[in-house]
């Protein structure tokens, strides 16, 4: 009883992406959920399942009451920040496949710029008694406090082992911003960058420059899933979920897995990749586009390696050879990614994968049958393969 192909994403909806939404996270969530349900050609009363992040500030009952959703037979939350994104779809697909729900909405909404700014790190946050906060207490007294600093440690090691340079990371930023420049919904619409501009941007935490770091965004994004059979009767081209997986590696921490034998890879993404290829029966060569989590550019390179697109240390050559370029054989982040469109913890990347399958991306490649999507890196994570 394979999960592969038994469900499909049939609705996507989002708010605008901004630096100051001027409204509550609950309202943003309600707007995104309402838009996704309408896009699916359904009514709020059709929804009987809801999935979101543990980091979400609005519970399913508040969203449900405000948008007109009635009884729920399934609801769940997925942890680990941006690593939850594709995991929400995996939970929704599993629930539908198991008969626990028929129509499930997944959502994420937050004021990450005008409210709590994740990029400011841990040092000023109130202490608590959680194990996660205790783990961070081994880092913060020594100035290792922010996400950029955590990633910088692993990026330095990757550069040392494989000869990667800041320019190799910058090529990811250039691709993202080129795609964002053509996307009217992107925060950096009509604002591309060059590699020279990337190299001239200031250091944040060496080797990360300003243009290696994702923006902080206010907004909301939602998705609607149904069974493959029901999807055939709805107005949009279904994006079938042919692979959906979560993964945590051995000795996994939240962004600070420094006690592993090697810190130059992302083994949790390897766990996800092996499941996705096994479930779908596909390989990296079958992807016509990829949406890779890009909160910081250095972590895009080991993702390509863990997922099997190239060998260890070869990602810089894979990128430089144009595989991910606009108009290339497997374009990256056609919406602009989290560096160019919005930082919505990866949920907007799933929406873009749906558009690619539908054929409606603003940077649509000629023919897309399969798209790979990944969620947060450096944390327990998740991924999807969507198909026509």
C-alpha positions as CSV (number, residue, x, y, z in Angstrom):
1,X,0.0,0.0,0.0
2,X,2.4,2.7,-1.3
3,X,1.9,6.3,-0.3
4,X,3.4,7.4,-3.6
5,X,0.9,9.0,-5.9
6,X,-2.1,8.4,-3.7
7,X,-2.6,12.1,-2.9
8,X,-2.1,15.5,-4.6
9,X,-1.8,19.1,-3.8
10,X,-4.7,20.9,-5.4
11,X,-4.8,24.3,-3.8
12,X,-2.2,27.0,-3.0
13,X,-2.7,30.4,-1.4
14,X,-0.6,33.1,0.1
15,X,-0.6,36.6,1.4
16,X,1.7,39.3,0.1
17,X,5.3,39.0,1.3
18,X,6.5,42.1,3.2
19,X,8.7,43.4,6.0
20,X,5.7,44.8,8.0
21,X,2.4,43.1,7.4
22,X,0.5,45.3,9.8
23,X,-1.7,42.5,11.0
24,X,-1.6,39.5,13.3
25,X,-0.1,36.1,12.5
26,X,-3.6,34.6,12.9
27,X,-5.0,36.9,10.3
28,X,-2.1,36.1,7.9
29,X,-2.8,32.4,8.4
30,X,-6.5,32.8,7.8
31,X,-5.9,34.8,4.6
32,X,-3.5,32.1,3.2
33,X,-5.8,29.2,4.2
34,X,-8.9,30.9,2.7
35,X,-7.0,31.6,-0.5
36,X,-5.7,28.0,-0.8
37,X,-9.2,26.5,-0.3
38,X,-10.6,28.8,-2.9
39,X,-7.8,27.9,-5.3
40,X,-8.7,24.3,-4.9
41,X,-12.3,24.9,-5.9
42,X,-13.4,23.8,-2.4
43,X,-15.3,25.3,0.6
44,X,-13.9,25.8,4.1
45,X,-16.5,23.2,5.3
46,X,-14.8,20.6,3.1
47,X,-11.7,20.7,5.2
48,X,-11.4,17.9,7.9
49,X,-7.7,17.9,8.5
50,X,-5.0,20.6,9.4
51,X,-1.3,20.4,9.7
52,X,1.2,23.1,10.7
53,X,4.6,23.7,12.4
54,X,5.2,23.5,16.2
55,X,6.6,27.0,15.7
56,X,3.2,28.3,14.5
57,X,1.6,30.8,16.8
58,X,-2.0,30.1,15.8
59,X,-3.6,26.7,16.5
60,X,-5.8,24.8,14.1
61,X,-8.9,25.6,16.1
62,X,-8.4,29.4,15.9
63,X,-7.8,29.2,12.1
64,X,-10.8,26.8,11.7
65,X,-13.2,29.0,13.6
66,X,-12.2,32.2,11.7
67,X,-12.4,30.7,8.2
68,X,-15.5,28.6,8.6
69,X,-13.9,25.1,8.9
70,X,-16.1,22.8,10.9
71,X,-15.3,19.4,12.4
72,X,-11.7,18.1,12.2
73,X,-10.8,14.4,12.2
74,X,-7.1,14.9,11.9
75,X,-4.6,17.6,13.1
76,X,-0.8,17.5,13.7
77,X,2.2,19.7,14.1
78,X,5.8,19.2,12.8
79,X,8.8,20.4,14.7
80,X,12.3,21.8,13.9
81,X,11.6,25.1,12.3
82,X,12.0,25.2,8.6
83,X,12.7,21.5,8.6
84,X,8.9,21.0,9.0
85,X,7.8,22.4,5.7
86,X,7.6,19.3,3.5
87,X,6.9,17.3,6.7
88,X,3.5,19.0,6.9
89,X,2.7,17.6,3.4
90,X,4.0,14.2,4.4
91,X,1.7,14.2,7.5
92,X,-1.3,15.3,5.4
93,X,-0.6,12.7,2.7
94,X,-0.3,9.9,5.2
95,X,-3.5,10.9,6.9
96,X,-5.5,10.9,3.7
97,X,-3.9,7.6,2.6
98,X,-4.8,6.1,5.9
99,X,-8.4,7.3,5.8
100,X,-8.0,9.7,8.8
101,X,-9.1,12.7,6.7
102,X,-10.2,13.6,3.2
103,X,-9.2,17.2,2.7
104,X,-6.2,18.5,4.6
105,X,-4.8,22.1,4.7
106,X,-1.2,22.8,5.6
107,X,-0.1,26.3,6.6
108,X,2.6,28.6,8.0
109,X,2.2,32.2,8.9
110,X,4.5,34.6,10.8
111,X,5.7,38.1,11.2
112,X,9.3,37.2,11.1
113,X,10.5,40.7,10.3
114,X,8.2,43.0,12.2
115,X,7.8,40.5,15.1
116,X,10.2,37.9,16.4
117,X,13.3,38.0,14.2
118,X,14.9,34.5,14.0
119,X,18.1,36.0,12.6
120,X,18.9,37.8,15.9
121,X,19.6,34.4,17.4
122,X,19.5,33.1,21.0
123,X,21.5,35.5,23.1
124,X,18.7,37.8,24.2
125,X,15.9,35.2,24.5
126,X,14.6,34.3,27.9
127,X,16.1,31.2,29.5
128,X,13.8,28.2,30.0
129,X,14.2,24.6,31.1
130,X,13.9,22.9,27.8
131,X,16.5,20.5,26.5
132,X,16.8,22.5,23.3
133,X,17.6,25.7,25.2
134,X,20.1,23.8,27.4
135,X,21.9,22.6,24.2
136,X,22.2,26.2,22.9
137,X,23.7,27.2,26.3
138,X,26.9,25.4,25.3
139,X,27.2,27.8,22.3
140,X,25.8,31.2,23.2
141,X,28.3,32.1,26.0
142,X,31.1,31.9,23.3
143,X,29.3,34.2,20.9
144,X,27.9,31.4,18.7
145,X,24.4,32.7,18.8
146,X,22.8,33.4,15.4
147,X,21.8,31.1,12.6
148,X,24.4,32.7,10.3
149,X,27.1,32.0,12.8
150,X,26.0,28.4,13.2
151,X,26.1,27.8,9.4
152,X,29.4,29.6,9.1
153,X,31.1,27.0,11.1
154,X,30.0,24.2,8.8
155,X,30.6,26.3,5.7
156,X,34.2,27.0,6.7
157,X,34.8,23.3,7.1
158,X,33.2,22.5,3.7
159,X,35.5,25.1,2.1
160,X,38.5,23.6,3.8
161,X,37.7,20.0,2.7
162,X,36.5,20.6,-0.9
163,X,38.1,23.9,-2.0
164,X,34.9,25.8,-2.3
165,X,35.0,29.6,-2.3
166,X,32.7,32.5,-1.5
167,X,32.1,32.8,-5.3
168,X,30.7,29.2,-5.3
169,X,28.1,30.3,-2.7
170,X,27.4,33.5,-4.5
171,X,26.3,31.7,-7.7
172,X,23.3,30.4,-5.7
173,X,22.4,33.9,-4.7
174,X,22.7,35.2,-8.2
175,X,20.4,32.4,-9.6
176,X,17.8,33.1,-6.8
177,X,17.8,36.9,-7.4
178,X,17.6,36.5,-11.2
179,X,14.4,34.4,-10.8
180,X,13.0,36.8,-8.1
181,X,13.6,39.7,-10.4
182,X,10.9,38.2,-12.8
183,X,8.5,37.3,-10.1
184,X,6.0,40.1,-9.2
185,X,5.2,38.4,-5.9
186,X,8.9,38.4,-4.8
187,X,10.2,40.9,-2.3
188,X,13.2,41.5,-4.7
189,X,11.1,41.8,-7.8
190,X,13.1,43.6,-10.5
191,X,16.2,43.6,-8.3
192,X,18.7,41.1,-9.7
193,X,22.3,41.0,-8.5
194,X,25.6,40.1,-10.1
195,X,28.3,37.9,-8.7
196,X,30.5,41.0,-8.3
197,X,27.8,42.6,-6.2
198,X,27.6,39.4,-4.1
199,X,31.3,39.6,-3.5
200,X,31.2,43.2,-2.6
201,X,28.4,42.7,0.1
202,X,29.6,42.9,3.7
203,X,30.5,40.0,5.9
204,X,27.8,38.7,8.3
205,X,29.7,35.7,9.7
206,X,32.6,34.8,7.5
207,X,32.4,33.1,5.0
208,X,28.7,34.3,4.8
209,X,28.2,37.6,3.2
210,X,25.0,39.7,3.4
211,X,23.8,38.3,0.1
212,X,24.3,34.7,1.3
213,X,21.6,35.2,3.9
214,X,17.9,34.9,3.4
215,X,15.6,37.8,4.2
216,X,13.2,38.0,7.1
217,X,9.6,38.1,6.0
218,X,6.1,38.7,7.2
219,X,3.5,36.6,5.4
220,X,1.5,33.4,5.2
221,X,1.3,30.4,2.8
222,X,-1.1,27.4,2.7
223,X,-1.6,24.2,0.7
224,X,-4.6,21.9,0.3
225,X,-4.3,18.1,-0.3
226,X,-6.8,15.5,-1.3
227,X,-6.8,11.9,-2.6
228,X,-5.6,11.3,-6.2
229,X,-9.1,10.2,-7.1
230,X,-10.7,13.4,-5.8
231,X,-8.1,15.6,-7.4
232,X,-9.3,14.5,-10.8
233,X,-12.6,16.3,-10.3
234,X,-11.1,19.6,-9.1
235,X,-10.2,22.6,-11.4
236,X,-6.4,22.7,-11.1
237,X,-3.7,20.3,-12.6
238,X,-2.9,18.1,-9.6
239,X,0.6,18.0,-8.2
240,X,0.8,14.3,-7.2
241,X,2.9,13.5,-4.1
242,X,5.1,10.7,-5.3
243,X,7.6,11.0,-2.5
244,X,7.3,12.5,1.0
245,X,9.8,11.9,3.7
246,X,11.3,13.2,7.0
247,X,14.8,12.6,8.2
248,X,17.1,13.1,11.2
249,X,20.7,12.1,11.1
250,X,22.8,10.4,13.8
251,X,23.9,12.8,16.5
252,X,21.5,15.4,15.2
253,X,21.2,18.9,16.8
254,X,19.4,22.0,15.8
255,X,21.9,23.8,13.4
256,X,24.8,22.9,15.6
257,X,25.7,19.3,14.9
258,X,29.4,19.9,15.5
259,X,30.1,16.6,17.3
260,X,29.7,14.4,14.3
261,X,32.8,12.8,12.8
262,X,32.3,15.3,9.8
263,X,30.4,18.6,9.7
264,X,30.8,19.2,6.0
265,X,27.7,17.2,5.0
266,X,24.0,17.2,5.9
267,X,23.3,13.5,6.6
268,X,19.7,14.2,7.6
269,X,19.1,15.2,3.9
270,X,20.7,12.0,2.8
271,X,18.1,10.1,4.9
272,X,15.3,12.1,3.2
273,X,16.8,11.6,-0.3
274,X,17.1,7.8,0.0
275,X,13.4,7.6,1.0
276,X,12.2,9.9,-1.8
277,X,14.0,8.0,-4.6
278,X,12.8,4.7,-3.1
279,X,9.2,5.8,-2.8
280,X,9.0,7.5,-6.2
281,X,11.1,5.1,-8.2
282,X,12.8,8.1,-9.7
283,X,16.4,9.4,-9.6
284,X,18.0,12.9,-9.6
285,X,18.2,12.7,-13.4
286,X,14.4,12.6,-13.6
287,X,14.0,16.1,-12.1
288,X,13.3,19.0,-14.4
289,X,13.5,21.6,-11.6
290,X,14.5,21.7,-8.0
291,X,13.4,23.9,-5.1
292,X,16.2,23.6,-2.5
293,X,16.0,25.2,1.0
294,X,18.3,28.2,0.8
295,X,18.2,30.1,4.1
296,X,22.0,30.3,3.6
297,X,23.7,29.6,0.3
298,X,26.5,27.3,1.6
299,X,24.0,24.6,2.6
300,X,22.6,24.3,-1.0
301,X,25.9,22.6,-2.0
302,X,25.9,19.7,0.4
303,X,22.2,19.2,-0.3
304,X,23.0,18.5,-3.9
305,X,25.6,16.0,-2.8
306,X,23.5,14.2,-0.2
307,X,20.6,13.9,-2.7
308,X,22.8,12.3,-5.3
309,X,23.0,15.0,-8.0
310,X,26.7,14.9,-7.8
311,X,29.5,13.4,-5.7
312,X,31.1,14.7,-2.4
313,X,32.8,18.0,-3.0
314,X,31.5,18.3,-6.6
315,X,28.6,20.6,-6.1
316,X,30.6,23.7,-6.9
317,X,31.5,22.3,-10.3
318,X,27.9,21.1,-10.8
319,X,26.7,24.7,-10.2
320,X,29.4,26.4,-12.2
321,X,28.6,24.2,-15.2
322,X,25.1,25.8,-15.4
323,X,22.9,22.8,-14.3
324,X,20.8,25.1,-12.0
325,X,20.9,28.3,-14.1
326,X,17.8,30.0,-15.4
327,X,17.1,28.2,-18.7
328,X,19.4,25.3,-17.6
329,X,18.4,21.6,-17.6
330,X,17.3,21.8,-13.9
331,X,16.6,25.4,-12.8
332,X,16.9,26.1,-9.1
333,X,14.3,28.0,-7.1
334,X,12.3,29.5,-10.0
335,X,10.3,31.7,-7.6
336,X,13.5,33.3,-6.2
337,X,13.9,31.1,-3.2
338,X,14.0,32.4,0.4
339,X,16.8,34.7,-0.6
340,X,14.7,36.4,-3.4
341,X,11.0,35.8,-2.9
342,X,10.3,35.3,0.8
343,X,11.5,33.5,3.9
344,X,8.3,31.5,4.8
345,X,10.1,28.5,6.3
346,X,10.1,26.7,3.0
347,X,6.3,26.6,2.5
348,X,6.5,29.1,-0.4
349,X,8.9,26.7,-2.1
350,X,6.4,23.9,-2.0
351,X,3.8,26.3,-3.6
352,X,6.3,27.1,-6.4
353,X,6.8,23.3,-7.0
354,X,3.1,23.1,-7.5
355,X,3.1,25.9,-10.0
356,X,5.9,24.2,-11.8
357,X,3.9,21.1,-12.2
358,X,0.8,23.1,-13.2
359,X,2.9,25.0,-15.8
360,X,2.2,28.4,-14.2
361,X,5.5,29.5,-12.8
362,X,6.6,33.0,-13.9
363,X,9.9,31.3,-14.8
364,X,8.4,28.2,-16.2
365,X,10.8,25.7,-17.8
366,X,9.5,24.2,-21.1
367,X,8.4,20.8,-19.6
368,X,8.2,19.8,-16.0
369,X,7.1,16.3,-15.0
370,X,8.9,16.0,-11.7
371,X,10.1,18.5,-9.1
372,X,12.1,17.9,-5.9
373,X,11.5,20.2,-2.9
374,X,13.5,20.2,0.3
375,X,12.9,21.8,3.7
376,X,15.2,23.3,6.3
377,X,18.9,22.3,6.5
378,X,21.1,21.7,9.6
379,X,18.0,20.5,11.4
380,X,15.8,17.4,11.3
381,X,14.2,17.9,7.9
382,X,11.9,16.7,5.1
383,X,11.4,16.6,1.4
384,X,9.0,16.0,-1.4
385,X,8.9,14.8,-5.0
386,X,5.9,16.2,-6.9
387,X,4.7,15.0,-10.3
388,X,2.2,15.7,-13.0
